[in-house]
Amino acid sequence: MKAKSMAGAILGGVALFVFLVAGTLIAKSRTAPVESAGAAASSADLRIKDAQIDEESGGVRWRLKAEQALIFDGEGRTSLRNISVNVFERDRSWTIVGEEGDLYEATKNVEIRNNVVLTSSDGLRLETSVLRWQGAERRLWTDAPVRLSRGGAIADGTALDVRMADESTTLAGRVHTIFSETKK
């Protein structure tokens, strides 16, 4: 009898274990998965997936796309994730990509962060960790290390300031430049 009662206890334990695992799996499958966007998502006034913003002023047209946009009305700020910005001017265009950033509603200023790459239609490539646009001044700038390259030339600096109205570009800090021949 001891063998029968021991077998019954084991069978009962296995049955209880199977019941608990099945109940846990059923409970988890009924709850909807929630995508976490960090602590900021909980206080956002609006959350948009696959956002797109188009603007035009002064002969310049731009289109901003983001995988996700979190709108904070009280701050006048939209937090963006996986960003792509296309800027079109009369005879040239630029594409800027980055992992995250912010758009400020009142000023239309934009900051793009993490693995930021700008490419232009004339072959210029800019790489940095943060890039900012100030709309009123028509200024593109960063105070983070930056690399500019075009053709066989590479220039590294610790900051960049581009003034569109003056058509001036300043690469600051300890600047290191390499020029090499390009093959035709």
WOWO-V342275 format. One record per backbone hydrogen bond with DSSP energy under -1.0 kcal/mol. CO is the residue of the C=O (numbers start at 1). NH is the residue of the N-H. Records with the same first field share a line. If there is no record, write none. Layout:
# WOWO-V342275
CO=NH + NH
This chain:
# WOWO-V342275
1=5
2=6
3=7
4=8
5=9
6=10
7=11
8=12
9=13
10=14
11=15
12=16
13=17
14=18
15=19
16=20
17=21
18=22
19=23
20=24
21=25
22=26
23=27
24=28
25=29
26=30
46=71
48=69
51=66
53=64
55=62
57=60
60=57
61=88
62=55
63=86
64=53
65=84
66=51
67=50
68=81
69=48
70=79
71=45 + 46
72=76 + 77
76=105
77=72
78=103
79=70
80=101
81=67 + 68
82=67
83=98
84=65
85=96
86=63
87=94
88=61
92=89
93=121
94=87
95=119
96=85
97=117
98=83
99=82
100=113
101=80
102=111
103=78
104=108
109=104
110=133
111=102
112=131
113=100
114=99
116=128
117=97
118=126
119=95
120=123
124=120
125=149
126=118
127=147
128=116
129=114
131=112
132=141
133=110
134=139
138=164
139=134
140=162
141=132
142=160
146=157
147=127
148=155
149=125
150=153
152=180
153=150
154=178
155=148
156=176
157=146
159=172
160=142
161=170
162=140
163=167 + 168
168=163
170=161
172=158
173=175
176=156
178=154
